[in-house]
Amino acid sequence: MDNKRLGKGLEALISETGAGKSKERVERIKLTDIVPNPFQPRKQFAEKSMEDLMNSLKEKGVIQPILVRPSGKLFELIAGERRWRAAQKLNLDEIPAIVRMDIDDVGSLELSLIENIQREELNPIEEARAYRELINQFEYTLDKVGQMMGKNKTTISNSMRLLALSDDIKQSIEEGKISTGHAKALLALSNEYKRGKIARLIEQKGLSVRETENLVNNSISLPKKRANRAKSPEIARVEEDLRHKLGTKVNIFQGKKRGKIEIQYFSDEDRERLIQFLLAE
């Protein structure tokens, strides 16, 4: 899927992905004949947003069709889940839909992901999980995901790092209590207890990202700080470049003739992310 399509809107993408008109049709479908998309990256739907949409549907009806594909005798939803849910709450019988005959599982996830990102409706954790789904289940590379989303692979990789955080912290991110900037600062800590403690302070005291970074830096052991100060400026610079590129802690230990580069990961998912990134280089 061409990365240039991301900026054209979902409607343009839908019309471009088929070989001809015979592969799609527009019709009204009973709501009871539609099943959810198992690849839908979005899991949370804000109550206030749903209320606003329901009020709009009451006044104007469903103007924009949802997108579905055949699934046996039923239809599987690809895009437009908020409209489908709102129509259900309003007890509507039918909804207009574009029926696509040529979309496979990968295409279904791609279209759902693109629609939600274009509408800025995915929270950072939902977006990271969608990227992981493309890589783990559909064997995409970081490069391919980046091309599809119009982002570089470092951005995709850094997004997926958020999944290395604890379930409690991820939930706080999904609920908007902790920002992505806060989360990236927390990832510099390998100690899960310290992460949780600082995360609670972020929520309780409304710490800024800079304040969080200062707390994280102060939580790192002093011996390591002394070791870093003893390193040459060149080695320290390379360490910093690698940390930025890999999105994780990197230490270079230089001896007289040999040394080692230590790259840290904080979960199985984080390890796989790094392996994918290094192999793609």
N, C-alpha and C positions, 0 to 999 in steps of 0.2 A: 504494500500500500504506500503510495507516494506521499512523502512528508508535506509536499506542497498543498495537499488536499485539506490539511488541518485548518488552514486559514480561510477556506472557501465556505464553510458552513456545512452542517449535516445534510441539508437538502441537495447541495451540489455533489457531495460524496456519494449519496444514495444513487443519484442518476448516473454517476460515472462508473460505479462498480459492476454494473450489469452489462452484458453483451448486447442486449436489445430489450425492447418494450415487453416482449413475451415473457420475460423473467420477473415481471412485477405487475401488480394490478392494485387498484384502489377499490375497497368495498367497506361496507358496514358489517361489523362482526359482533356477535353477542359477547358480552363481558364474561359470561360463564364458559365460553369456548377459548378463553385466553389463559395461558399459564405463565408464571414468572420466568424470567431468564436466569438460569443457574449461574451464569457468568456475569450477572449484573454487579459492577464494582461498588455501586452505591448501596449502603446498608441502612443509613440513617436519613430520615425525612423529617425536617423541622415542622413542628405542629402549626406554627404561625404561617409558614409558607404554604402549607397544605390548605389552610383555611382561606387564604387569599385566592389560591387557585380555584377552590370550590366556589367561592363567590363569583369569580370570573366566568366559570362554566355555567353557573346558574343564569347569569345575565346574557352571555353571548353564545353559549354552547361550546362544543369541542371544535375549534376551528382548524387546528393543526393535527393531521392524522398521526397516530402512533405507527411504529414500524414493527412488523412481526414476520415470522417465517413459519411454514407448515411444520407441525409436529404430530404425526399420525392423523387423527381426526380433529385435533385441536390446533391452536396457533401459539407459538412461543414468542413472548415479548422480547424485542431487541432494544428499542428505544422508546421513551415516552411513559416510563413507569409511573411518574407522578400524576400524569393525566389519567392513566388507567386506574390508579388507586383513588383519585378524587372522584372519578365517574362511578366507581363502586360505592363510595360513601354517599353519593347522591342517588343511589339506586337506579341509575340509568340502565336501560336494557342493552343498548348497542353503542359502539364507538367507531368513528372512521379510522381505517387502517390501510397502510401500504403493505401489501403482502409480497415479500421477496422470496422467490423460489430457489435462489442460487447461493444462499449464505450458509457457510459451514460454521462450526464452533468457533474457529479462530476469528472469522469475520464478525460473528455475533459479539464477541468480547471487544474487538477493535472498535466497532461502531458504538457500543455502549460506553466504552472508555472515552472515545472522542467526543461524544455528545455531552457527557458529564463534565469533561475538562473545558470544553468550549463554554458551557454555561456556568463554569466555576462552582459546580455543585458537589464536588468530591472534597472531603476533608483530607488532610495530608496522609493519614493512615490508610484510608480507602484507596487513594491514588497509589501508594506504595504497594499495597496488596495486589492491585490490578497489574502493576508492572511485574511483580513476582509471579503472578499467574501466567502471564505471557511467556516469561523465561522458563519457569519450572514445568508448566503443563504443555505449552505449545513450542518449547525449545527455541524461543527467540534469543538472539544475542542482545547485549546492551546496545550495540550499534543500531540494530534493527528497530528496537523499541524507541531509541532516540530519534531515528529518522522518521518514524511514524508519528511521533509526538511533536516533532519540530524542536527537540531539545538535544543538548549534547549528552553523551553517555555518562559523564561525570555527574550531571544533574540527576539523571535517572538513578545512578548508583547511590548518590547521597540521599535521595528520597527513600530508597529501599533500606538504608541503614536504620531508619526510624523503627523498623520492625524488630530490631535487636533490643529495644527497650521493653521493660516489664509490661504486663497487661494493664496494671493500674495506670502507669504513665501514658500508655497508648490510649486508654480510655479518656484520660484528661485532655489529650491532644484532640481526640475526636469531638469532645464536648466544648472545645475552644478555651479551656482553662489554662492550657500551656501552648505557646506558639511553637512553630517550627524552629525559630531561632533559639528559644529556650531548650528545645529537645536536642538540637545539634550541640549545644554547650554541654548538656548532660552526657552525651555520648563520649566525651573526652574522659569520663570516669569509668574505670573498669569495675569498681566496687558497687554492687547492686544496692547495698544498704545506703551508701552515701548518695547515690542517685535519687533514691526514694525520699531521703531526708530533704535534699535540696528541692526536689519537685514539690513537696508539701509546703516548703517556704515560699516557692513561687506563687502557689495558689493562695496561701494565707496572707502574704504581705504584698502581693502584686509586684514582685521583683522585676526589674527590667532585664533585658538580655545581657547588658553589660554587667549589671550586678550579679547575675547568675554566673557569668564567665569568671568574675573575680572570686566568687565562692568556690567554683570548681578548681580554679588554679590554687587556691589556698588549701584545698583538700588533698592535692597531690603531695606525696611525701617529700620532705626536704632533701633527703639523700639524692633523689633523682634530679632535683633542681640543681644541686651542687655539681652533679655529674654533667648536666647540660652546660653549666657555666664553664666547666673545664674544657669543653670541646672547642675546636677551632671554629672561627666564624664561618669558614667554608662548609664544614660538616654540619653545623647548626642550620645553615641556610638550606642545605640539601634535605635535611630532616624536615624542615618546615615545608619545603616544596612537595615532598612526598606525602606528608600529612594532609596537605590541601588536596592533592590529586587523588589519593586513595580514600580520603574521608575517614581516617582512623589514626590511632597513635602509631608512630614509627620512631624507632631509636636506632642510631648507628653507633656501633662500638668499634673504635679504631685502635688496633694494636700497632706495634712497630712495623710488622710486615703483612699482617692479615687482620681481618675483623669480621664483623657480621652485621646484617641488617635485620632488625626485629620488627615484624608487622603484627600488630595485635588485632584480634577479633573477639567479639563478645557474645556470640551465639553461633549455632550451626548455620543459620540464615546469613549472618554477617560473613562467616567464612566462605560460603558458597558465592556470595556477592563479590568478595575479593578475588576468588579464583576465577570467576567469570571475567572480571575486569582485567586481571593480569594476562589471562590467556588471549584476550581480545587485542592486547597491545601489539 
